[in-house]
Amino acid sequence: MIEEVFIHPHALKHGLSEDEILHAWSNFVRSQQRSTPHEDQCVRIGYGRVTQDAIQMIGIMKPFGTLIVHAMTPPQASVLDELGIPRR
């Protein structure tokens, strides 16, 4: 089954395009479901088509699919730590 992915307008506030975010969401390097009280959230690090640095994304799992509510580059140090990715 193909996952339906939607992008909330808030996820675009850091200047990334919908296409760039969707590409990074589908081509992630690391993904993790968050724990309580945010167990409906998935945090991912991925790469877009043109963005040179990694993209940090947060998606909320909904009955209709995943709603990406946050996307930015470069990823925050706290998110890299959360995902177990060493900082440069």
Contacts in CASP RR format, 6 or more apart in sequence:
PFRMAT RR
TARGET T0000
AUTHOR 0000-0000-0000
METHOD contacts of the structure
MODEL  1
MIEEVFIHPHALKHGLSEDEILHAWSNFVRSQQRSTPHEDQCVRIGYGRV
TQDAIQMIGIMKPFGTLIVHAMTPPQASVLDELGIPRR
3 65 0 8 1.000
3 66 0 8 1.000
4 64 0 8 1.000
4 65 0 8 1.000
4 66 0 8 1.000
5 22 0 8 1.000
5 25 0 8 1.000
5 26 0 8 1.000
5 65 0 8 1.000
5 66 0 8 1.000
5 68 0 8 1.000
6 64 0 8 1.000
6 65 0 8 1.000
6 66 0 8 1.000
6 67 0 8 1.000
6 68 0 8 1.000
7 18 0 8 1.000
7 21 0 8 1.000
7 22 0 8 1.000
7 67 0 8 1.000
7 68 0 8 1.000
7 71 0 8 1.000
8 67 0 8 1.000
8 68 0 8 1.000
8 69 0 8 1.000
10 69 0 8 1.000
10 70 0 8 1.000
11 21 0 8 1.000
11 57 0 8 1.000
11 68 0 8 1.000
11 69 0 8 1.000
11 70 0 8 1.000
11 71 0 8 1.000
12 18 0 8 1.000
12 21 0 8 1.000
12 71 0 8 1.000
14 71 0 8 1.000
14 72 0 8 1.000
14 73 0 8 1.000
16 51 0 8 1.000
16 55 0 8 1.000
16 71 0 8 1.000
16 72 0 8 1.000
16 73 0 8 1.000
19 49 0 8 1.000
20 48 0 8 1.000
20 49 0 8 1.000
20 50 0 8 1.000
20 51 0 8 1.000
20 55 0 8 1.000
21 48 0 8 1.000
21 55 0 8 1.000
21 57 0 8 1.000
21 68 0 8 1.000
21 71 0 8 1.000
23 47 0 8 1.000
23 48 0 8 1.000
23 49 0 8 1.000
24 44 0 8 1.000
24 46 0 8 1.000
24 47 0 8 1.000
24 48 0 8 1.000
24 51 0 8 1.000
24 54 0 8 1.000
24 55 0 8 1.000
24 57 0 8 1.000
24 71 0 8 1.000
25 44 0 8 1.000
25 46 0 8 1.000
25 57 0 8 1.000
25 66 0 8 1.000
25 68 0 8 1.000
27 46 0 8 1.000
27 47 0 8 1.000
27 48 0 8 1.000
28 44 0 8 1.000
28 45 0 8 1.000
28 46 0 8 1.000
28 57 0 8 1.000
29 45 0 8 1.000
29 46 0 8 1.000
29 47 0 8 1.000
29 54 0 8 1.000
29 85 0 8 1.000
30 44 0 8 1.000
30 45 0 8 1.000
30 46 0 8 1.000
30 83 0 8 1.000
30 84 0 8 1.000
30 85 0 8 1.000
31 42 0 8 1.000
31 43 0 8 1.000
31 44 0 8 1.000
31 45 0 8 1.000
32 42 0 8 1.000
32 43 0 8 1.000
32 44 0 8 1.000
32 82 0 8 1.000
32 83 0 8 1.000
33 39 0 8 1.000
33 41 0 8 1.000
33 42 0 8 1.000
34 41 0 8 1.000
34 42 0 8 1.000
34 43 0 8 1.000
40 60 0 8 1.000
40 61 0 8 1.000
40 62 0 8 1.000
41 58 0 8 1.000
41 59 0 8 1.000
41 60 0 8 1.000
41 61 0 8 1.000
42 58 0 8 1.000
42 59 0 8 1.000
42 60 0 8 1.000
42 61 0 8 1.000
42 66 0 8 1.000
43 56 0 8 1.000
43 57 0 8 1.000
43 58 0 8 1.000
43 59 0 8 1.000
43 79 0 8 1.000
43 82 0 8 1.000
43 83 0 8 1.000
44 56 0 8 1.000
44 57 0 8 1.000
44 58 0 8 1.000
44 59 0 8 1.000
45 54 0 8 1.000
45 55 0 8 1.000
45 56 0 8 1.000
45 57 0 8 1.000
45 75 0 8 1.000
45 79 0 8 1.000
45 80 0 8 1.000
45 83 0 8 1.000
45 85 0 8 1.000
46 54 0 8 1.000
46 55 0 8 1.000
46 57 0 8 1.000
47 54 0 8 1.000
47 55 0 8 1.000
48 55 0 8 1.000
51 73 0 8 1.000
53 73 0 8 1.000
53 74 0 8 1.000
53 75 0 8 1.000
54 73 0 8 1.000
54 74 0 8 1.000
54 75 0 8 1.000
55 71 0 8 1.000
55 72 0 8 1.000
55 73 0 8 1.000
55 75 0 8 1.000
56 70 0 8 1.000
56 71 0 8 1.000
56 72 0 8 1.000
56 73 0 8 1.000
56 74 0 8 1.000
56 75 0 8 1.000
56 76 0 8 1.000
56 79 0 8 1.000
57 68 0 8 1.000
57 70 0 8 1.000
57 71 0 8 1.000
58 68 0 8 1.000
58 69 0 8 1.000
58 70 0 8 1.000
58 71 0 8 1.000
59 66 0 8 1.000
59 67 0 8 1.000
59 68 0 8 1.000
59 69 0 8 1.000
59 70 0 8 1.000
60 66 0 8 1.000
60 67 0 8 1.000
60 69 0 8 1.000
75 85 0 8 1.000
77 87 0 8 1.000
80 86 0 8 1.000
80 87 0 8 1.000
81 87 0 8 1.000
END
